């Protein structure tokens, strides 16, 4: 996910929340906007690291069980379990 896409996503969420009158900002909106972008980027980086770890685990499992391992089935299961253990929001 690119920085530009994250910015557009945050803009869309902010616009919708303001239009519905659901949120008012206690700080300057641009400050809140930047913080929201930072949080999303941080979570996205955690997910990238999680996927790399899952891929390493799958490589190990595949070496231990050659020919009997189906990556496409195991990837989501391992990712979900590891995310829960590490507290990563997917």
Legacy VTK file of the C-alpha trace (Angstrom):
# vtk DataFile Version 3.0
C-alpha trace
ASCII
DATASET POLYDATA
POINTS 90 float
0.000 0.000 0.000
1.544 3.265 -1.075
1.708 6.410 1.045
-0.568 8.168 -1.440
-3.189 5.438 -1.122
-3.039 5.614 2.674
-3.516 9.407 2.512
-6.540 9.021 0.244
-8.022 6.408 2.534
-7.606 8.650 5.601
-9.062 11.625 3.694
-12.103 9.555 2.731
-12.647 8.396 6.310
-12.232 11.928 7.695
-14.593 13.360 5.088
-17.247 10.758 5.862
-16.950 11.215 9.631
-17.218 15.006 9.312
-20.191 14.798 6.931
-22.031 12.554 9.372
-21.125 14.825 12.274
-19.671 11.877 14.165
-16.348 13.459 15.052
-14.976 16.775 16.212
-11.276 17.387 16.540
-9.721 18.636 19.768
-6.449 19.293 17.953
-5.829 20.804 14.551
-7.236 18.548 11.866
-3.963 18.372 9.930
-2.205 17.111 13.069
-4.832 14.420 13.570
-4.626 13.565 9.858
-0.835 13.080 10.056
-1.156 10.944 13.181
-3.786 8.741 11.500
-1.441 8.240 8.540
1.435 7.335 10.877
-0.704 4.787 12.710
-1.889 3.115 9.523
1.627 3.016 8.081
2.880 1.447 11.311
0.197 -1.236 11.255
0.884 -1.916 7.592
4.596 -2.394 8.338
3.708 -4.832 11.135
1.645 -6.856 8.669
4.503 -6.913 6.139
6.846 -8.212 8.854
4.251 -10.765 9.912
3.926 -12.058 6.339
7.699 -12.384 6.047
7.771 -14.414 9.263
4.910 -16.621 8.050
6.747 -17.226 4.775
9.887 -18.267 6.689
7.823 -20.640 8.805
6.215 -22.093 5.705
9.606 -22.578 4.048
10.742 -24.556 7.103
7.571 -26.652 7.099
7.914 -27.303 3.382
11.503 -28.520 3.848
10.360 -30.828 6.643
7.409 -32.189 4.625
8.412 -32.176 0.942
5.581 -32.870 -1.470
2.922 -32.927 1.245
2.653 -29.229 1.938
0.060 -26.878 0.450
1.220 -23.285 0.934
-2.012 -21.697 -0.251
-3.953 -23.466 2.507
-1.442 -22.976 5.281
-0.561 -19.317 4.683
-3.853 -17.799 5.901
-4.028 -20.175 8.857
-0.491 -19.431 10.016
-0.894 -15.705 9.414
-4.096 -15.542 11.428
-2.613 -17.542 14.314
0.611 -15.577 14.402
-1.255 -12.254 14.169
-3.364 -13.222 17.163
-0.264 -14.241 19.149
1.568 -11.004 18.327
-1.454 -8.705 18.637
-1.357 -7.567 15.012
-4.683 -6.323 13.691
-5.443 -7.670 10.222
LINES 1 91
90 0 1 2 3 4 5 6 7 8 9 10 11 12 13 14 15 16 17 18 19 20 21 22 23 24 25 26 27 28 29 30 31 32 33 34 35 36 37 38 39 40 41 42 43 44 45 46 47 48 49 50 51 52 53 54 55 56 57 58 59 60 61 62 63 64 65 66 67 68 69 70 71 72 73 74 75 76 77 78 79 80 81 82 83 84 85 86 87 88 89
